[in-house]
Amino acid sequence: MIHSSLLSPRTFGSIGVFFKKNPNKSLKSLILLSLLAFLFSLSASAQVGERRTDLSVGGSAGFLLSRIDFTPSIKQNWKPAPTFGFTARYICEKYFTAICGVQLEVNYANMGWKELIEDGSLNEYQHDIHYVQLPMLMQMGWGRERRGFKFVFEAGPQLGYAIGTSEKKGGAGAWDISKRPNNVVYQYSHDIDNKFEYGIVAGMGLEFSSLIGHFILDGRYYFGLSDTYDSSKKGKFPRSANQAIVVKLNYLFDLHKTKNTDIK
């Protein structure tokens, strides 16, 4: 039997301490995703508490605020944009008061960055990166399972693939990049180098369950571990990773429910 305490906050805290002591970026990224995938598989097979077999599917829609963590730095505002997608959730166990499960999503997200240009040129610049994203989340909840409210925490790895990009140049003045801070202008004439990206996502939300399904309002933070531009010695940006704050409304309906009249 696999113990569900492996999904506890202490587990995630231990992971964080390990990475602070191991600064190598590539090693951190590889090990972190491996650990999250391992914990993800544990949550799917955990059967220590009361067994559940609840399968739900549905969709989500919301908005996000995105930016890219550039080195050298580029001053930015958070860029607002829409996101929506498909969700499938499997609840496998109730361990003491924690309702444990896994959630898979396929989402569209308009990521990228919006520059805050303060060099007197009056220019404006926005770069949109359109991603198909695959979050793989471990989920824990506390509250009502059938009718009522439940608090939800979720975390896990996320993969993404850029299906397109676009840029917007404008402003009140003529386009002039001659006075950009530290002469960081490579991003204007070059598209992203890496279409594939990955990182970690974590968040929390409030779920309301009823006879017609589950309504979940959640907020998340995404921290990219990969770079959108070439980060090798030949590249211009040692770091160029996606970051995002996401707020979504989800609706799920049950395909299968655990047959237990004691579940509330």
C-alpha positions in Angstrom: 0.0 0.0 0.0 1.2 3.5 -0.8 0.8 6.1 1.9 -1.1 9.3 1.0 1.1 11.3 3.4 3.6 11.4 0.6 1.3 14.1 -0.9 1.6 16.3 2.3 3.0 19.8 2.5 6.0 18.4 4.3 6.9 16.5 1.1 6.8 19.7 -1.0 8.9 21.5 1.7 11.6 18.9 1.6 11.8 19.2 -2.2 12.2 23.0 -1.9 15.1 22.6 0.6 16.8 20.2 -1.7 16.8 22.6 -4.7 18.1 25.4 -2.6 21.2 23.3 -1.9 21.6 22.2 -5.6 21.7 25.3 -7.8 22.4 23.7 -11.1 19.5 24.8 -13.3 19.3 21.8 -15.7 19.7 19.3 -12.8 17.0 21.1 -10.8 14.5 21.1 -13.7 15.0 17.4 -14.5 14.8 16.2 -10.9 11.9 18.4 -10.0 9.8 17.2 -12.9 10.7 13.6 -12.1 9.7 14.0 -8.5 6.4 15.7 -9.4 5.6 13.0 -11.9 6.4 10.3 -9.3 4.2 11.9 -6.7 1.5 12.3 -9.4 1.6 8.6 -10.0 1.4 7.9 -6.3 -1.7 9.9 -5.9 -3.4 8.0 -8.6 -2.7 4.6 -6.9 -3.0 5.5 -3.2 -5.5 3.3 -1.5 -4.8 3.6 2.2 -8.0 5.5 3.2 -11.6 5.2 2.0 -11.6 4.2 -1.6 -13.2 6.5 -4.2 -13.8 6.0 -7.9 -15.2 9.4 -9.0 -14.5 10.4 -12.6 -15.6 13.8 -13.8 -15.0 15.8 -17.0 -15.8 19.3 -18.2 -14.3 22.6 -19.2 -12.8 25.8 -17.9 -12.5 29.4 -18.9 -10.7 32.4 -17.4 -8.0 34.9 -17.7 -4.3 35.1 -17.0 -1.6 37.6 -16.3 1.7 36.7 -17.9 5.3 37.9 -18.2 8.7 36.5 -19.0 11.6 36.5 -16.5 14.4 37.8 -18.7 18.1 38.0 -17.9 19.2 40.7 -18.7 16.0 42.2 -17.3 13.3 43.8 -19.4 10.9 46.0 -17.6 7.3 44.8 -18.0 3.7 45.0 -17.1 1.7 41.9 -16.5 0.0 41.0 -19.8 -3.7 40.1 -19.5 -5.1 37.4 -21.9 -7.7 34.6 -22.0 -7.4 30.9 -21.3 -9.8 28.0 -21.7 -9.7 24.2 -22.0 -10.8 20.7 -21.2 -10.5 19.0 -17.7 -10.7 15.4 -16.5 -10.5 14.6 -12.8 -10.3 11.3 -10.9 -10.9 11.2 -7.1 -9.3 8.0 -5.8 -9.4 8.2 -2.0 -10.4 10.0 1.2 -7.6 9.9 3.7 -8.8 11.1 7.1 -10.4 14.5 6.0 -8.4 14.9 2.8 -10.1 14.0 -0.5 -7.3 13.0 -2.9 -7.2 12.8 -6.6 -5.5 13.7 -9.9 -6.5 16.2 -12.6 -5.4 16.3 -16.2 -6.1 19.4 -18.4 -5.6 20.5 -22.0 -5.7 24.3 -22.2 -5.1 27.1 -24.6 -3.3 30.0 -23.1 -2.1 33.3 -24.6 1.2 33.9 -22.8 4.1 36.3 -23.5 5.0 39.7 -22.2 4.2 43.4 -22.4 7.1 45.8 -22.1 7.1 48.9 -20.0 9.1 51.3 -22.1 10.3 54.4 -20.3 13.1 55.7 -22.5 11.2 58.7 -23.8 10.3 57.1 -27.2 6.6 56.7 -26.3 6.8 53.2 -27.8 4.6 50.2 -26.8 5.5 46.6 -27.4 3.6 43.3 -26.7 4.6 39.8 -27.7 2.0 37.1 -27.6 2.9 33.4 -27.4 0.0 31.0 -28.0 0.4 27.8 -26.1 -1.4 24.4 -25.8 -0.7 23.4 -22.2 -0.9 20.1 -20.3 -1.1 20.5 -16.5 -0.8 17.3 -14.6 -2.1 18.0 -11.1 -2.2 16.2 -7.8 -5.3 17.5 -6.0 -6.3 17.5 -2.3 -9.6 18.9 -1.0 -11.3 19.4 2.4 -15.1 19.7 2.7 -18.2 18.2 1.2 -17.9 15.7 -1.7 -21.5 15.5 -2.9 -23.4 18.7 -2.0 -21.8 21.8 -0.6 -18.4 23.5 -0.6 -14.9 22.1 -0.6 -11.5 23.9 -0.4 -9.0 22.6 -3.0 -5.2 22.6 -3.2 -3.5 21.4 -6.4 0.1 21.2 -7.7 2.1 19.5 -10.3 4.2 19.7 -13.5 2.9 21.5 -16.7 4.1 21.1 -20.3 3.5 23.5 -23.1 3.9 23.8 -26.8 3.8 27.1 -28.7 1.5 26.9 -31.7 2.0 30.5 -32.8 3.4 33.9 -31.9 2.6 37.5 -32.8 3.9 40.9 -31.8 2.4 44.4 -31.6 4.5 47.5 -32.0 3.0 50.9 -31.5 2.7 54.0 -29.3 2.5 57.7 -29.8 6.0 58.1 -31.1 7.9 56.6 -34.1 9.5 53.2 -33.4 12.9 53.9 -31.9 15.0 51.3 -30.0 18.2 53.3 -29.8 17.7 54.3 -26.1 16.5 50.9 -24.7 18.2 50.2 -21.3 21.4 48.2 -21.6 20.7 48.0 -25.4 18.5 44.9 -24.9 16.8 44.8 -28.3 17.3 41.2 -29.5 13.7 40.3 -28.8 12.3 42.8 -31.3 13.9 41.1 -34.4 13.9 37.5 -33.3 11.0 35.1 -32.5 11.3 32.6 -29.6 13.8 29.8 -30.1 12.1 27.1 -28.1 8.5 26.1 -28.8 8.4 23.4 -26.1 8.4 24.6 -22.4 7.8 23.1 -19.0 7.5 24.2 -15.4 5.5 23.8 -12.2 2.1 25.1 -11.3 0.3 25.3 -7.9 -2.8 26.9 -6.6 -6.0 26.7 -4.6 -9.7 27.1 -5.1 -13.2 26.7 -3.9 -15.5 24.0 -5.2 -19.3 23.8 -5.0 -20.8 20.4 -5.7 -24.5 20.0 -6.6 -26.8 17.6 -8.4 -25.9 19.0 -11.8 -22.1 19.0 -11.3 -19.1 20.7 -9.8 -18.3 24.4 -10.0 -14.7 25.3 -9.1 -13.2 28.8 -8.9 -9.4 28.5 -8.6 -6.3 30.6 -8.8 -2.8 29.4 -9.8 0.7 30.5 -10.2 2.9 29.0 -13.0 6.7 29.1 -12.7 8.5 28.2 -15.9 11.7 26.1 -15.6 12.6 26.2 -19.3 13.6 29.2 -21.5 11.8 30.6 -24.5 15.0 31.9 -26.1 18.3 30.2 -26.5 20.0 30.2 -23.1 23.3 28.7 -24.2 26.5 30.8 -24.4 25.6 31.7 -27.9 22.2 33.1 -26.9 21.3 36.6 -25.8 19.2 35.7 -22.8 20.6 33.3 -20.1 17.1 33.2 -18.7 13.7 33.8 -20.4 11.1 31.7 -18.6 7.4 32.1 -18.6 5.5 33.2 -15.5 1.7 33.5 -15.1 -1.1 34.1 -12.6 -4.2 32.3 -13.7 -7.8 32.6 -12.5 -10.4 30.1 -13.9 -14.0 29.0 -13.5 -14.4 25.2 -14.1 -17.5 23.1 -14.6 -17.3 19.3 -14.2 -20.0 16.7 -14.5 -19.7 13.1 -13.2 -19.2 10.2 -15.5 -18.9 7.8 -12.6 -19.5 8.2 -8.9 -18.5 6.0 -5.9 -21.5 3.9 -4.8 -21.6 4.8 -1.1 -24.6 6.3 0.6 -22.5 7.6 3.5 -20.6 10.1 1.3 -21.8 13.6 1.9 
